[in-house]
Amino acid sequence: MLKRLITILWPSFLVAGAADALFFALFDPAQLLYQEEPVFASRLAAYTIGFFLFWLMGIGSSALTCYFQRSADEINRCPLSPPERPEGCPKREDCADCR
């Protein structure tokens, strides 16, 4: 679980840093206006909020990639061991008439 979390968070962190640098190289946070009022109180606040928004988008993208790369066996695998499976389950070990 920790390995999957790292494979989601680390690449998204790197992409967020690059996206933040690229976005704010093109746009000045002081010139971002909404109804002729500045959106951010300071440039540092804009950089911080921008970084975390880009990081969230990267996390979403990486999480979807991990979700969609699962194999059919991982998706359809029963989480219960054979003796713990309910009566009538075709994969239960002691079910003689289920096979």
PANUSE-817386 format. One line per field, with one value per residue: residue number from 1; residue in one letter; x, y, z negated of N, C-alpha, C, O in turn. Coordinates in pm, whole numbers, m for minus. Atoms other than C-alpha are relative to their C-alpha. Example, Ala and Ser with C-alpha at 12.3 -4.5 7.8 and 13.67 -1.06 7.14 Angstrom:
k: (1,2);
r: (A,S);
n.u: (89,m82);
n.v: (m119,m119);
n.w: (0,6);
ca.u: (1230,1367);
ca.v: (m450,m106);
ca.w: (m780,m714);
c.u: (90,m77);
c.v: (120,109);
c.w: (0,m73);
o.u: (194,m26);
o.v: (118,220);
o.w: (m66,m90);
END
This chain:
k: (1,2,3,4,5,6,7,8,9,10,11,12,13,14,15,16,17,18,19,20,21,22,23,24,25,26,27,28,29,30,31,32,33,34,35,36,37,38,39,40,41,42,43,44,45,46,47,48,49,50,51,52,53,54,55,56,57,58,59,60,61,62,63,64,65,66,67,68,69,70,71,72,73,74,75,76,77,78,79,80,81,82,83,84,85,86,87,88,89,90,91,92,93,94,95,96,97,98,99);
r: (M,L,K,R,L,I,T,I,L,W,P,S,F,L,V,A,G,A,A,D,A,L,F,F,A,L,F,D,P,A,Q,L,L,Y,Q,E,E,P,V,F,A,S,R,L,A,A,Y,T,I,G,F,F,L,F,W,L,M,G,I,G,S,S,A,L,T,C,Y,F,Q,R,S,A,D,E,I,N,R,C,P,L,S,P,P,E,R,P,E,G,C,P,K,R,E,D,C,A,D,C,R);
n.u: (82,m90,m65,97,16,m119,4,99,m35,m129,5,90,m73,m94,77,54,m109,m25,117,3,m105,40,118,m32,m94,82,101,m37,111,55,88,119,107,139,83,m95,m68,m100,48,m85,m52,m144,m51,m32,127,36,m90,33,130,m19,m73,86,102,m65,m30,126,30,m95,40,116,m46,m79,90,77,m91,m15,129,29,m101,20,34,132,m12,6,135,98,m47,81,m84,13,m65,104,88,82,100,136,57,46,m102,m62,m143,m22,m68,83,124,m12,95,m14,m100);
n.v: (m119,m115,m10,m59,m140,m71,m10,m102,m133,m54,m60,m116,m110,m52,m66,m123,m99,m45,m74,m126,m86,m39,m86,m132,m68,m63,m88,m68,13,m132,m43,86,m80,46,m120,m110,10,108,127,38,m112,m10,95,125,73,51,111,113,55,58,126,105,35,85,128,76,50,108,115,61,68,118,97,64,89,120,71,64,98,126,114,60,83,m88,m53,105,88,1,m37,99,130,98,44,m111,m38,41,124,m12,m66,102,11,49,130,114,2,114,m9,m129,6);
n.w: (0,6,m130,m93,40,m45,m146,m36,50,m43,m134,m3,62,m99,m106,57,3,m136,m47,73,m56,m135,5,55,m90,m104,59,124,94,34,m109,m5,58,m5,15,16,130,m3,54,112,78,m25,m100,68,15,m133,m31,88,m39,m134,13,56,m100,m99,64,7,m134,m24,83,m66,m120,39,63,m107,m71,83,3,m128,m39,71,m84,25,120,117,13,27,107,121,115,107,m23,m31,110,50,m100,41,m54,m137,m84,m84,25,135,m8,43,m76,m92,m111,m68,m110);
ca.u: (0,283,454,137,98,456,407,109,246,607,549,258,481,744,485,328,664,721,365,383,711,580,244,388,664,387,141,212,1,m41,m216,m467,m788,m1148,m1400,m1108,m977,m657,m729,m439,m316,49,257,370,7,m53,254,154,m210,m110,139,m116,m381,m137,m35,m400,m449,m133,m249,m580,m405,m157,m432,m642,m338,m282,m652,m676,m357,m491,m520,m844,m715,m666,m1015,m1199,m999,m1204,m1074,m1182,m983,m1168,m1286,m1425,m1636,m2016,m2218,m2290,m1983,m1844,m1487,m1534,m1314,m1575,m1849,m1882,m2190,m2067,m1805);
ca.v: (0,239,160,245,568,667,588,823,1111,1139,1182,1416,1626,1659,1747,2003,2175,2190,2304,2571,2706,2706,2862,3142,3206,3293,3465,3720,3644,4018,4055,3774,3966,3874,4158,4402,4290,4088,3721,3674,3898,3819,3644,3385,3289,3251,3029,2813,2771,2712,2444,2257,2278,2140,1870,1767,1740,1528,1306,1250,1161,923,759,696,547,306,220,141,m65,m335,m681,m879,m1113,m823,m692,m1026,m1188,m1290,m1125,m1421,m1741,m2057,m2174,m1825,m1802,m1824,m2140,m2198,m2013,m2203,m2141,m2277,m2582,m2801,m2737,m3078,m3000,m2653,m2775);
ca.w: (0,m86,245,439,241,322,692,690,481,599,976,914,686,959,1223,989,944,1318,1392,1123,1260,1617,1531,1320,1574,1819,1582,1311,999,932,1268,1210,1150,1072,1112,1128,787,737,676,434,154,226,489,237,167,542,584,288,388,751,649,438,711,967,718,665,1040,1064,778,956,1279,1112,905,1216,1389,1097,1088,1459,1477,1245,1395,1419,1147,905,975,954,673,370,52,m165,m207,m88,m435,m515,m198,m240,m181,186,308,609,494,142,73,m100,157,328,541,650,898);
c.u: (87,70,m94,m20,120,m1,m106,50,130,m4,m90,65,96,m72,m59,105,27,m117,m10,103,m38,m117,36,116,m77,m97,51,m118,m63,m97,m121,m112,m134,m86,87,64,104,m54,76,54,150,40,29,m126,m42,86,m36,m130,10,70,m92,m113,59,34,m126,m38,95,m33,m119,40,78,m88,m85,88,19,m129,m23,106,m13,m39,m138,4,m8,m142,m98,39,m91,88,m3,76,m110,m85,m94,m112,m137,m44,m51,97,69,150,32,54,m91,m132,10,m92,15,93,m56);
c.v: (126,21,65,148,84,15,98,139,57,56,122,122,64,76,131,109,56,83,136,97,49,98,140,68,74,104,59,m9,134,49,m91,71,m71,120,120,9,m111,m127,m37,124,20,m102,m136,m86,m61,m119,m124,m66,m65,m134,m111,m38,m88,m137,m85,m55,m115,m125,m72,m78,m127,m107,m72,m97,m130,m82,m77,m101,m132,m111,m53,m86,85,52,m107,m94,12,33,m102,m127,m104,m46,110,40,m52,m130,26,70,m107,m18,m46,m142,m119,m10,m107,15,132,m8,m56);
c.w: (0,135,102,m31,48,152,47,m38,58,143,7,m65,100,112,m52,m7,138,53,m68,56,139,m1,m48,74,109,m55,m131,m97,m36,107,18,m75,14,m37,m39,m138,10,m67,m127,m71,25,107,m64,m20,134,37,m81,41,137,m7,m51,95,110,m58,m10,136,37,m79,64,124,m33,m63,105,80,m79,m2,130,44,m75,96,m37,m126,m127,m23,m47,m113,m123,m120,m113,36,21,m118,m50,97,m39,66,142,93,85,m24,m142,8,m32,76,109,121,80,121,123);
o.u: (58,91,m51,m34,103,37,m102,41,138,40,m60,38,105,m27,m64,75,44,m95,m45,73,m19,m114,m5,144,m29,m129,105,m228,m182,m179,m203,m105,m156,m77,54,112,79,m121,18,79,199,m33,5,m121,m91,35,m36,m136,m47,30,m92,m154,m2,25,m120,m84,52,m18,m123,m8,54,m67,m106,42,13,m124,m67,83,68,m108,m194,m95,m72,m184,m183,m36,m129,193,79,82,m223,m207,m199,m198,m147,10,m111,73,115,207,148,8,m82,m218,67,m53,m59,101,14);
o.v: (223,134,151,229,196,120,142,232,176,170,218,235,187,183,229,226,177,186,236,215,167,198,239,186,174,201,m13,33,139,136,m67,88,m147,171,197,115,m212,m121,m91,227,133,m196,m240,m208,m174,m219,m235,m189,m173,m230,m221,m154,m187,m238,m206,m169,m213,m237,m195,m189,m231,m226,m193,m203,m238,m205,m192,m173,m222,m87,m18,m93,46,68,m80,m187,123,m28,m93,m166,m83,m58,81,121,m156,m172,130,80,m207,m119,m43,m221,m222,m89,m84,m22,154,88,m67);
o.w: (71,177,180,61,95,204,162,43,86,163,78,m25,109,154,21,21,154,117,m4,78,171,70,13,49,163,13,m216,m61,m68,80,106,m196,108,m148,m130,m178,76,m171,m220,m8,23,136,m3,m4,138,88,m29,55,160,59,4,97,151,12,15,146,98,m28,70,147,28,m39,95,121,m21,m1,126,141,m55,195,m140,m198,m224,m138,m132,m143,m163,m137,m205,152,m25,m101,m107,62,m104,168,169,213,31,18,m184,90,34,37,216,232,176,198,224);
END
